[in-house]
């Protein structure tokens, strides 16, 4: 699936099929792993509204990191996830759900559907260099 198709598919899952941000990203990138989509959906359930209910990392970004870990089988995953984080932050304005949603400032930096798209795009951009 092409990057734009995956990004839009993830947004579709988030907006119209009952997936949370993390689930939408893991499902859209499921073909990058050997894990079934339904199992990815289950393990990513707890990361809606970011880690810790908006207190920490965006759930969409967590989903991209999860898939990177599965894709790399843990080899150099930290390097790839750091690059995914940097790419996501460049395009979204922050990485913490609370900041992205403007909870403290009233300024929404990136709506959820765009966070989902940006997480998929960041994953695709970074993992394009993965040799495996």
C-alpha positions as a Markdown table, in Angstrom:
| # | Residue | x | y | z |
|---|---|---|---|---|
| 1 | Unk | 0.0 | 0.0 | 0.0 |
| 2 | Unk | 1.4 | 3.4 | -0.9 |
| 3 | Unk | 2.1 | 5.9 | 1.9 |
| 4 | Unk | -0.7 | 8.3 | 1.1 |
| 5 | Unk | -3.1 | 5.3 | 0.9 |
| 6 | Unk | -2.0 | 4.0 | 4.3 |
| 7 | Unk | -2.3 | 7.5 | 5.8 |
| 8 | Unk | -5.8 | 7.9 | 4.5 |
| 9 | Unk | -6.8 | 4.4 | 5.5 |
| 10 | Unk | -5.6 | 5.1 | 9.0 |
| 11 | Unk | -7.7 | 8.3 | 9.1 |
| 12 | Unk | -10.7 | 6.3 | 7.8 |
| 13 | Unk | -10.3 | 3.7 | 10.6 |
| 14 | Unk | -10.0 | 6.5 | 13.2 |
| 15 | Unk | -12.9 | 8.6 | 12.0 |
| 16 | Unk | -15.4 | 6.1 | 10.8 |
| 17 | Unk | -14.7 | 2.6 | 12.0 |
| 18 | Unk | -14.3 | 3.0 | 15.8 |
| 19 | Unk | -10.5 | 2.6 | 16.0 |
| 20 | Unk | -8.5 | 4.8 | 18.4 |
| 21 | Unk | -5.4 | 6.7 | 17.1 |
| 22 | Unk | -3.0 | 3.9 | 18.1 |
| 23 | Unk | -5.2 | 1.2 | 16.7 |
| 24 | Unk | -5.7 | 3.0 | 13.4 |
| 25 | Unk | -1.9 | 3.3 | 12.8 |
| 26 | Unk | -1.1 | -0.2 | 13.8 |
| 27 | Unk | -3.9 | -1.5 | 11.5 |
| 28 | Unk | -2.9 | 0.6 | 8.6 |
| 29 | Unk | 0.7 | -0.7 | 8.9 |
| 30 | Unk | -0.3 | -4.3 | 9.8 |
| 31 | Unk | 1.1 | -5.6 | 6.5 |
| 32 | Unk | 4.6 | -4.5 | 7.7 |
| 33 | Unk | 4.4 | -7.3 | 10.4 |
| 34 | Unk | 3.6 | -10.9 | 10.8 |
| 35 | Unk | 1.0 | -10.1 | 13.4 |
| 36 | Unk | -2.7 | -10.2 | 12.5 |
| 37 | Unk | -4.6 | -6.9 | 12.3 |
| 38 | Unk | -7.1 | -8.0 | 15.0 |
| 39 | Unk | -4.2 | -8.8 | 17.4 |
| 40 | Unk | -2.5 | -5.5 | 16.7 |
| 41 | Unk | -5.8 | -3.8 | 17.5 |
| 42 | Unk | -6.0 | -5.5 | 20.8 |
| 43 | Unk | -2.5 | -4.7 | 22.0 |
| 44 | Unk | -2.9 | -1.1 | 21.0 |
| 45 | Unk | -6.2 | -0.5 | 22.7 |
| 46 | Unk | -4.8 | 1.1 | 25.8 |
| 47 | Unk | -3.1 | 4.0 | 23.9 |
| 48 | Unk | -6.1 | 6.0 | 23.0 |
| 49 | Unk | -5.9 | 9.7 | 23.9 |
| 50 | Unk | -2.1 | 9.2 | 24.2 |
| 51 | Unk | -0.1 | 7.4 | 26.8 |
| 52 | Unk | -1.6 | 8.1 | 30.3 |
| 53 | Unk | -4.8 | 9.7 | 29.0 |
| 54 | Unk | -3.3 | 12.7 | 27.3 |
| 55 | Unk | -0.4 | 13.1 | 29.7 |
| 56 | Unk | 2.3 | 11.7 | 27.5 |
| 57 | Unk | 3.1 | 10.5 | 23.9 |
| 58 | Unk | 0.4 | 10.6 | 21.2 |
| 59 | Unk | -1.2 | 7.2 | 20.7 |
| 60 | Unk | -0.7 | 7.4 | 16.9 |
| 61 | Unk | 3.0 | 7.9 | 17.4 |
| 62 | Unk | 3.1 | 5.0 | 19.8 |
| 63 | Unk | 1.5 | 2.8 | 17.2 |
| 64 | Unk | 4.2 | 3.7 | 14.6 |
| 65 | Unk | 6.8 | 2.8 | 17.2 |
| 66 | Unk | 5.1 | -0.5 | 17.9 |
| 67 | Unk | 5.2 | -1.4 | 14.2 |
| 68 | Unk | 8.8 | -0.3 | 13.9 |
| 69 | Unk | 9.7 | -2.7 | 16.7 |
| 70 | Unk | 7.9 | -5.6 | 15.0 |
| 71 | Unk | 9.4 | -4.8 | 11.6 |
| 72 | Unk | 13.0 | -4.5 | 12.9 |
| 73 | Unk | 12.5 | -7.4 | 15.3 |
| 74 | Unk | 14.1 | -5.2 | 18.0 |
| 75 | Unk | 17.3 | -4.6 | 16.1 |
| 76 | Unk | 18.2 | -0.9 | 16.1 |
| 77 | Unk | 14.5 | -0.1 | 16.8 |
| 78 | Unk | 15.5 | 2.8 | 19.1 |
| 79 | Unk | 17.3 | 4.5 | 16.3 |
| 80 | Unk | 14.3 | 4.2 | 13.9 |
| 81 | Unk | 11.7 | 5.2 | 16.5 |
| 82 | Unk | 13.8 | 8.3 | 17.4 |
| 83 | Unk | 13.7 | 9.3 | 13.7 |
| 84 | Unk | 10.0 | 8.6 | 13.6 |
| 85 | Unk | 9.5 | 10.8 | 16.6 |
| 86 | Unk | 11.5 | 13.6 | 15.0 |
| 87 | Unk | 9.6 | 13.4 | 11.7 |
| 88 | Unk | 6.3 | 13.3 | 13.5 |
| 89 | Unk | 7.1 | 16.3 | 15.6 |
| 90 | Unk | 8.3 | 18.3 | 12.6 |
| 91 | Unk | 4.9 | 17.7 | 10.9 |
| 92 | Unk | 2.6 | 17.8 | 13.9 |
| 93 | Unk | 4.2 | 20.4 | 16.2 |
| 94 | Unk | 4.6 | 18.3 | 19.3 |
| 95 | Unk | 4.6 | 14.6 | 20.4 |
| 96 | Unk | 2.5 | 14.8 | 23.6 |
| 97 | Unk | -1.2 | 14.3 | 23.1 |
| 98 | Unk | -2.0 | 17.1 | 25.6 |
| 99 | Unk | 0.1 | 19.5 | 23.7 |
| 100 | Unk | -1.2 | 18.4 | 20.3 |
| 101 | Unk | -4.8 | 18.9 | 21.5 |
| 102 | Unk | -4.0 | 22.3 | 23.1 |
| 103 | Unk | -5.4 | 21.3 | 26.5 |
| 104 | Unk | -3.2 | 23.9 | 28.3 |
| 105 | Unk | -3.0 | 26.6 | 25.6 |
| 106 | Unk | -6.3 | 26.4 | 23.8 |
| 107 | Unk | -4.4 | 26.0 | 20.5 |
| 108 | Unk | -4.9 | 22.7 | 18.8 |
| 109 | Unk | -1.6 | 22.0 | 17.0 |
| 110 | Unk | -2.8 | 18.9 | 15.2 |
| 111 | Unk | -6.2 | 17.2 | 15.1 |
| 112 | Unk | -6.3 | 13.5 | 15.7 |
| 113 | Unk | -6.9 | 12.5 | 12.1 |
| 114 | Unk | -3.8 | 14.5 | 11.1 |
| 115 | Unk | -1.8 | 12.9 | 13.9 |
| 116 | Unk | -2.8 | 9.5 | 12.6 |
| 117 | Unk | -1.8 | 10.5 | 9.0 |
| 118 | Unk | 1.5 | 12.0 | 10.2 |
| 119 | Unk | 2.4 | 9.0 | 12.3 |
| 120 | Unk | 1.9 | 6.7 | 9.3 |
| 121 | Unk | 3.8 | 9.1 | 7.0 |
| 122 | Unk | 6.7 | 9.4 | 9.5 |
| 123 | Unk | 6.9 | 5.6 | 9.8 |
| 124 | Unk | 6.9 | 5.2 | 6.0 |
| 125 | Unk | 9.6 | 7.9 | 5.5 |
| 126 | Unk | 11.9 | 6.5 | 8.2 |
| 127 | Unk | 11.4 | 2.9 | 7.5 |
| 128 | Unk | 12.0 | 3.3 | 3.8 |
| 129 | Unk | 15.7 | 3.2 | 4.8 |
| 130 | Unk | 15.4 | 0.0 | 6.7 |
| 131 | Unk | 17.4 | -2.7 | 4.9 |
| 132 | Unk | 15.3 | -5.7 | 6.1 |
